[in-house]
Amino acid sequence: MKVALVTGGSKGIGLHVVLRLVNQGYKVVTCSRSKEAWSSALAEYPELSSVDYHSVDISDEHQLNQLFSYISNQYGKLEVAVNNASPALVSRGQLSEVDTPLLKETLQVDFFSQALCLRAELQLMKTGASIVNVSSINGLRPTPNASMYSASKHALEGLTRSVALENIGAGIRINAVAPGVTWTPRWEERQIESPNVRSEVSAVVPIKRFGNVDEIVNAIEFLLSDKASYVVGHTLVVDGGLSLT
């Protein structure tokens, strides 16, 4: 039995990664902060009944340690992991005007918690294992009014490459995917406040549309698979050309 961990698996990209891995025969462990979101997903996709779900806030180190203790005791290993969890951005605005606790929260959830997940996953992995970190094109370019988010994703990029080199000798591959604008429940929520947001954002993307979730999952699936056996420490950009502008 191959065991996979997907953080933030109750909706959006994470949910569809979970579905993909379930369909490939993995025993999937996933977590999110919202039990309600998972219940909704379970109602829509009955095949998720085999998934080992946990309500966990990965920014809480005690909860995170409990999750990995459980995985270690229950399964003793991980073959693949996808570090996807990323809550709504709380530190939007110009750096000089954002409160310090909000800056710290973004750094904690979008970088440091990811680093702790990566460390714990590696302790459960052997030769042949693979990890994908979900980064962002905002980790590859400046992002005014979301500077701490951008800084966190830049840090995740550096972490991915550095830890990939540390572990390649052990036969464990680590890569990242950097999505551009992808139509997820978070954008659906923004559309309620700004009805034209989809067309307005699509207009600035060279391919003239949002990415769909499956297009991001395809990239994650590739990097996890043996088809990417010679790909190490790489960030696969999936953004319809947005980062080229």
N, C-alpha and C positions, 0 to 999 in steps of 0.2 A: 504494500500500500504506500503510495507516494503522498506526502503531506505538504500542503501549501498554506501559507499565511498571507492574508490580504487585509491590511488595515484600512479602515474607512470603507467597509464593504456593504453598507446598507443602501446606498444610492449612487447615481452618477457613474463615473468611470469605475470606481471600486466594485459596485454591484455587478457590473457587466464583466469585470475580470473574474469575479467569483463564479458567475454563471458559466463563463468560458472554461474555467478550470474544472468545475463540476462535470461539465460535458466531456472533458478529457479524462475523467476517471480519478481525479485527485480527491483525497479527503481534505476538504477546505476548512480551515479555521479562519474566522473573521471577527472583526470587532467594530463597534461604532459607539458614539455617545447616546444615540437615540434608539431605544428599543421600539418605539412607535414606527420609525422609518423601516426597521427590519421587519416588523409585523406586516406592514404594507407590502414590502417586497415579497414576503413569504406568501401572502394572499395572491399576488399576481403571478408568481413563479413557483409552483408547487415543487419543482425539482430542487429547490433550496432546502427542503426538509432534511437532507443529508448533511447540511452544513453545521459545523460546530460554532455557534454564534455566542459572543460575549459582549456585554455592555461595558465598555471601557473608555475612559478618557485618557488617551496616551500621554497627555501633558502632566498627568498625575503619576509620579514615579512609583508610588506604592501600587496603584492599579496596574501599571505596566509590568512591574516585577511579578505581580500575582498572575498575570496572563502568561508570561513566559515560564513561570514555575509550573503552571498547569500544563502547558504544551510539553515541557520537558518530562513531567511525570506521566502524562497520558500517552504521548507518542514517542518521546525520546529523540526526535529528529525533525528536520525540515528539509525538503528537497528544493522548494522554491519559496520566495517571499516577494511581495509587492508592497512597498511602502507608499501608500496612497493617501492616508488620512490628512485632511487639511480643512479646518473649520473656516467659517466665514471670516473675512478680513476685518479686524477691529481697529487697525491703525491707519486707516485711510486718511490722507491729508498731507499737507506740507510738514516736513520733519520738525520744523521749529514750533509747530502749533499742536503736535500730537502729545498727549500725556504720556509720561514715562511708563506707567504700568501697562499701557496698551502696546507700547513698543516692545516691552519685555515679553508680553504675552505672544505677540507675533513671532518673535525670535524663538521662544520656547516651543510653540506648536509646529512651526514650519521649518525649524532646523534642529534644535537640540533634542526634541523628542524623536525625530527621525534618526538622529545619530544613535540614540539609546536603543531604538528598535534594531538598527543595523548591527550594533554590537551583540545584542542578545540573539539575533538570528544566526549570526556567524558561529556562535557557540554551540548551535544545534545542527551545524552543517558539515558535510564531508565532501570529498571529491565528486564532481558532477552536479553540485548544487548551483543555483543561480538566483540572483536578486535583481529586481528592477526598482529603482527609486523614481517616483513620479515628480519630476521637476516642473519647469515652466519656461516658456521663452523669456519670462521676466527674470530668469536666472542667467540669461545670456545677453541682456541689453538693459539700459536704464529704464526705470519705471517711475516717473514723477508722480507724486501723491500716493505712492505705495512703496516708499523707499526701503522700509524695514522688511517688507515682504520680498522685495527684489533682493535685498542683501541676504535674506535667509535662503533664498533659492540659489543665489550665487555661491553661498557657503555649501549648500547641498551638492552643487556641481563639483566643488573642490573636494568635498568628502568622498563623493562617488569615485573620482579618479584616484585619489590617494589610497583609499581602502581597496580598490580594485587591484592596484599594484601589490598591496600587502598580501592579498589572498590568492593571487593567480597561481602561485607555487603550490597551493593546497588544492588546486583544481576547482576553485569556486569563482564563478564569473559574476561581476557586478557592473551593471550599466544603468542608464537613466533614459527616460522618455520626457521630452519637453513639449507638452501640448500648447497650441495656440488657443484661440477662442473656440471652445467646444460647447455644444448645446447640451446643458445639464440642468437638473432642477434648480440650481443656483441662478442660472440665467432666466429660467422660467419665472422665478420669484421677482427678478428685476424687471421682467416684462410687465408685471402687474402695475408697477409704479411708472414705467416708461414704455408705453405700448409700441413705440417705434424702434425700440432698442435693437431688435434683430436685424432690421433692414439697415439701420444706421451703422452698426458695427460691421455688418457684412460688406458694406460699401468700401471700407478701408482695407479689407483683406484682398490680396491679389486674386485669389480664386473666387472671390465674391460670395462667400458663404461661410457659415460656421462649420467646424468639423462636427461629425457625429461621433457618439461615444464608441461605436464599434471600430471606427478608424483609429482611435487611440489604443483600444484593446488589441487590435491587430498588431500594432507595433510592440506592445508589451509582450504579447504571446510570442512573437518572433524572437525577441531578446531573451526570453526565458528558455527557448527551445534549443535543441541541438543544431538547428539551422543557423544559429548565431554562435556556433562553437568557437569561432576565431575572433569574436567581437568582445573586447574587454575595455572597460572604463570609458565607454562611448555614450554620448547623449544623442539619441535619435529624435530629431526635431520633426514634429507633426503639426504643421501650422498653416498650411495652404499658402505659404510664401510670406506670411506676415512679418517674420523676423528679417526678411530681406529688404523691407522698405525703410 
